[in-house]
């Protein structure tokens, strides 16, 4: 039974609203906040690696469950159950330290964190299948463009609001005067309404850590409540019947081994994910512990990165269309070589390099992801393309997860011996390694085949000419303005 047009319109509106509430949940329980929470519980370098490894590791689950999930009778029920498990489970996180010592609390947190991400991976896979049948093909780009616009706006607002909210609960060493007083006013109000306050005070002592814990807990609880609203709307979204296709001869996984272009691209993403992953767990930890950045500052930097990404994505799209995927990949990875060095330059009180890292990351990584995605589409054959996508995703996630875990263990060893190189701490040593590793990856990109792509020198030359023309246009504008001013006089 096909979905009526009225049901489709209604379903699309419901999906947009649901997406906004799901985004509220992600903004309040994701990003830097889980890292800040485990730091309060006494996490070490191994835990940083584990935190970074879990999301990519569980993202391989849909690869093994896709056959089973394709046979389910109700995608709505599976999406609703796995979605609410992945999101509402966060309401338990603030209460973990109330019943367990820190070491046990850390272990339980990671179990909950893993369940959340694993459920989300399954939910997202089924939801994608559901939406592919609900949204008519001719309006997909328009609809998802509009939906993403609303979701992005909500993400901006909630991220900014959460950053300013949590700033009242976190000690800023550069400006300690703004922190809430726990003994009176709104600070006392939050302490009074939070359950098990006495146990939390015993755990952290009468310190700013207690207040920071309460602030993070409020964000997690608010995120869990937002997930209930997401569930409310997902249950009201109509579910069309699944499309059925005639049986075909199964595609052998062995066939991809004969595809040289795909194997080269696969090896690139494995190298990129593995070598990059060594520093991945420590960016946020370095910002909080070494640079004393507040959640508010990190939220503002993240917003700046998102804005830069949105502005430059269309530009990258035009560059890829004109010059090809390969030159854009070379260009973005080359500039990415310098990003880790910003964390070697930065010091407490001098965070301008970190701002540059966030903004330039928003600019270039959007271009790399777009070019890489187009390259994957180009090398994957029509028959068996789903297998190619699954293999690519599986290898990329395993590489990133294994690298993060190895980095956490390696960092623990380096720190235990108090190793320093030229005054750099263990995190900065890993950042320097990442910079060198990215430079090495450039040589592998050169081996990729991109039919019709122009040399990177052509693209760089054209961009340079446009930049020069733009700079030369500025004096003309100023000269014209001076002339107009004189005429007015």
N, C-alpha and C positions, 0 to 999 in steps of 0.2 A: 504494500500500500504506500503510494507516494505521499510525500508531505505537501499539504496545500500551501499556496502562496502566503495566505494569512498566517499560517503556522510558521512558515519560514521567516517572515518579517518579525513576528513575535519572538521567535527563537534567537534571531540575530541581535535584537535589542536586549534580551535576557542575557545572552552571552557577553555582551559588552559590559553590562552592569556587573555580572559575575566576575569578569576579568578585573574590574576596578577593585573589588573587594579582595580578590586573590592577590592583587598587587600591594594592597595595604598590608596584608599579612607578610608578604615577602620583604617589604621595606622595613617592617618592625622586628622581624626575626632573622633577617639575613645580613649580609655585608659584614661590618666590623663588630656587630654586637655579640654574636656567639664567641668570637675570639676574646672580646673584653670579659665575657662571663667566665670563660675557662681560666683566664689570667687571674681573676679574683679567687678561683679555686686552687691556685698554685700550679697551673700547667707549666710543663717544661717544653723543650724543643721537640721531643718526640710527639707530644700532644698537638703541637702546632702542625706537624707533618700529617698526623692522623686526621685533624680537622680539614686540611686541604685535600686529603686523599679520598675521603668518603664520597663526596658528590660525584667525581668522575668514575669511581669504582662501581657504585650502584647503578650508574647510567648504562652499564652493559646488561642489566637485567632484562630490559625489553628485547634484546637480541635473542635470548633463550626462551622468553615467554610469548613471543609474537604469534607462534602457531596456535598456542592454547587460547590466547586472547582473541584471535580471529574467529573462534568458534563460540564465543559467549553469546547468550541470547539478549542480554541487556547491557549495552555499553554505559548507559546512564547509571545503573546501580553500581557497576564496578568503579566508574569515575567518582561517584559520590562517596563510596566507602573508602577507597584508597585516598581520595582527596582529603576527606575529613580526618583520617588517621594521620596523614602527613602533616596536617596543619594544626588541628586542635590538640594534638599531643604536646604542643609547646606550652600548654597551660600547666603541665606538670613540672616543667623545668625549674621555675622559681622555688618550688618546694623541695627539690632534691637535697640542698644543703641543710634543710630543716630536720632531716631524719638520718643523715649519714655524715660521716667524717669526710674531709675534703678528698682524700684519695679514692674512697668508694663513690663519692658524689661525682667525681670526674668520670669514672668508669660507667656509671649509670647514665650520665649525660651523653656519652658517646653512643651508648646503646639506643637511646631515644633519638639522637641525631641521625644515626644510621637508619632506624625504622622510618623516620620522617622522610629522608631523601629516597629511600628505596620505594616507599609508597608513592612518593611524588613521581618517580620515574615511570612506574606502572600507570598511574593516573594520567600523566601527560601523553603517554603512548596511545591509550584508549581514547582519550579526549581528541587527539589529532584525527583518529579514524572517524570518530563521531562527527566532528566538524567538517571533514571532507565530504560527507554525505549531506550535511545540513546546509552548507553554504553553496549556492549554485556556482558552477565554475566561471561563468561569465562575469560575476560580481566579486569574486574572491579577492582580487588585488585591491579593489576599491574598499570592500568591507574591512579586510584586515588592516589596510592602511588607516582607515578611520578608527577602528578599534584600538590599534596600537597608539594612535594619537591620544585618545582618551586615557589609555593606560599609562602613557608616558607623563601626561599632565598630572595624574593622580600620584605617580611615583615621585615626581618633582616636589609636589606639595607635602606629601607625607614624609619624605626623606628630610626635607628642610625643617618641617615641624618637629620631627623626632630628634633631629640634631640640636635644635634650640631647647627642646624639653629636657633631654638628657644632660645638657650642659649645666642645668641647675643642680644636678646630682653628682657631678664629677668635678673633682678638684683640678683647677687650672693653675699650675705652678707659676704662671706668668701673671695671673689675675685671680687670686684666691677669694676676693671679696664677694663675688657673685654667688657663691655656693650657698644653698639653703641651710638655714640654721635648724638642726634636728630638734632643738629644745623648744621652739616656738613657731607660731605662724603656720604657713603651708608645709614647711618641712616637718613639723610635729604632726600635722594632719596625715601626711603620707605614712609616717612611721606608725601612727596609731591604727590606720585602717589596714596596714599590711599584716597578715597573720604570722604568728611565730616570730614576732620581732625580737623577743628575748633570746631565742635560740640563735638568731642571726647576729645579734649583738655579742653573744658569747663566742660565736665562730670568728667574727672579724674584729671584735673589740669595739670600743666606742670610738670609731674612726670614720674617715671619709669613705673607706671601702664599704662600710655598711650602707651608707647613703647611695653609693654607686650601685650596689647590688639591688637596692629597692627600685632605683630608676630603671635599670635593665629589666627587672621583673615586671614592672608596669608595662613596658613596651611589649614583652613576650605575651603577657595576659591580654593586652589590647589586640595583638596580632591574632591570638587564638580566637577571640570574640569575632574579629573580622572574618575568620574562616567560617564561622557559623552562618554569617550573611552570604558568603560565597556558596555554601551548601544549600541554603534556602533558594537561591536562584538557579543553581545547577539542577535541582530537582524539578523545577518548573520549565526547564528547557526541553522542547519537543525532540524526540528521537526518531528519525526516519529509519526505515528498514535498511539493513546493510546491502550493498551492491554485491551481486554474485557474478562470478566469471567462469567461463568454461574451463575445464581441467586442461592443463598444459604439461608438457614434459618437464619435469623438475630440472632446475638449473643446478649444475654441479659446482660446488664451492672450489673444486680443483681448477675450473676453467679460468679463474681470475689470475692464477699463477702464470699463465701464458701471456698476460697483458703487461708488457713492459712499462708503458706509460703509467698505468694504474699502480704498479709496484713501486715505481720511482716516487709517485705522489704519496703512496702509503708510507714509504720509508721516510719521506720528508716529515710527515705529520708525527711519526713516531719519534724521530730525532728532535723535532721542535718541542713536542710535549714533554719528552724525557729530560732534555737538557734545560729547558725553561723551568721545569718543575722543581729544580733544586732550590730556587730562591722563592718560589711561590708561597710556601707557608710562612715566610718571615717578613713580607712587606708590611703587613698590618702590625705585627708584633714590634717591629723596629720603630714604626711610627708612634705607637703607644708608649713603649718602654724606654726607647733611646731618645726620641725627639719630643716626648711628652705632649704629643698632639692630642687634642680633645676630640670626642665624638662629633662635636659640632664642627670643628675644623675639617675633619675627614668627610663629614656629610657635605659640606660646601665644596670641597675638592671633587667629590664624586659627582655632584650636580654639574660642576664646570666641565668635567670629563664627558658627561652625557650630552650636554649642550654642544660641545665641540664635535662629538660623534654624529649627532643629528645633522649639524650644519654640513659636515664634510662627506657624509655617505653619498649624497647625490653627485658630488664632485668626483668621488672615486668611481662611481658608476659610469660617468661619462669618460673618464680616463681609461677604464677597462675596455669600454666599447671602442675607443679610438686606438689604443695602443696594445691591448691584450692583457691577460692575467699575469703573465710572468714578469714583465717590467714593474708592475705595481707591487707584486710580492717582493721583488728585489729591493725596490725603493723603500717600502715600509719596514722590512726587516733590517735594512741598513741603518735607518734612523732609530730603530728599536735597540740597536747595539749600545747607544749612548744612555738609554734610560736607567739601567742599573747604576751607572756612574753618579747619577744625581743623589743616590743614597750614600755615596762615599763623600760627596761634597757637603751635604746637608749637616747641620749641627742644631742642637737645641737653641731655639731663638732665631735660627736662620733656616726657614722652611721654604724659601722661594724655589729651590730646586725641586722640591716635592710637588709644589703647585705646577711647575713646568712638566713634571713627569705625568701627573694626572691629565692635564689638558692635552699634551702631545700624544698620550696614550689613547685618549678619546679620538684623536684625529687619525692616527695611523693604524690602530688595530682594527677599526671598522673597515678600512681599505683592505687589509690582509685577509680578514674573514670573508669579505665579499669576493675577492679574487680567488681564494682557496675554494669557496663553495662553487663558483663558476667553473673552476678547473675540474673539480670532482664531477660535476654534471657533464663536462665535456669528455672526460675519459671513460665514463660509465656507459656501457651499451644499453640499448632500450630493453633488450631481453636480459633479465637477471639483474636489473639496476638496483632492486631492493637489497639483493645480496651484497652488491658492491657497497652500498650505503651502510649496511649493517657491519660489514668487515671494517670499513673505514672508521666508523664510530667506535667500534669495539677496540681496535688497536690504539686509537687516539686516547681513549679514556683509560685503558690499562697502562699506557705509557705515562700519562700524567699522574695517575694514582701511585704507581710503583715508585716514580721519581720523588713524589712528595713524602712517601714513607721512608725511603732511603735517605732523603735529605734530613728528615727529623732525627733519624738515628745517627747520621754522620755529624750533625750539628751538636748533638749531645756529647759525642766523643771529643770533638774539637773544643767545646766549652770546658769539658772536664779537665783537659790539659792546659786550659787557659792560653790557647794558641793565639798569637797576634802577628800580623804581617804589616810592617810599616805603620804601626799604630792602629790598624783596622781590627775591629772585633770580628767574631766568627760570622756574624750575619753579613758584614761588609765583604768578607772574603768570598762568601757564596754569591753576593751580588756581582763582584768582579768576575768570578767564574762564569756567571750567566752572560755577562757582556761578551766575554771571549767566545763562549759557546755559540751565541747568536751570530757572531762574525763567521764562525766555521760553517754554520748552516747555510750561509749565502752561497757557498760553493756547491752545495747540493741542489739549491734552487736552479742554478745554471744548467744542471743536467736534465731538468724537466722539459718536456716537449709541449709547446703551446702553439698550435698551428695558426699562422697568420699574425702572430704577435710581432711587434716591432722591437728593435733593440732598445734597451733602457736609456742609452745615450740620446736617442731621438726624443724620448719622452722628457728627460731631464732638460735637454736643450730647449724644447718648446716651452716647458714650464718656466725656465729661467728667462726666456724672452718675454713671456707674459708678465712676470714679476717686474722686470726692468721697465716695461711699458707702463705698468701701474705706478711704479715709483716716479717715473718721469712725468706722469700725469698730475702728481701732487703739486709740483711747482707751478704748473699751468693753472691749476685751480687757485692757488694762492695769488699768482700774478693777476688773474682775472678779478679776484676779490678786491685786491688793492686798487685796480683800475676803477671798479665800480664805486669804491669808497671815495676816490678822488672826484669822480663825476658827481656824486651826491653832494660833496662839499662845494 
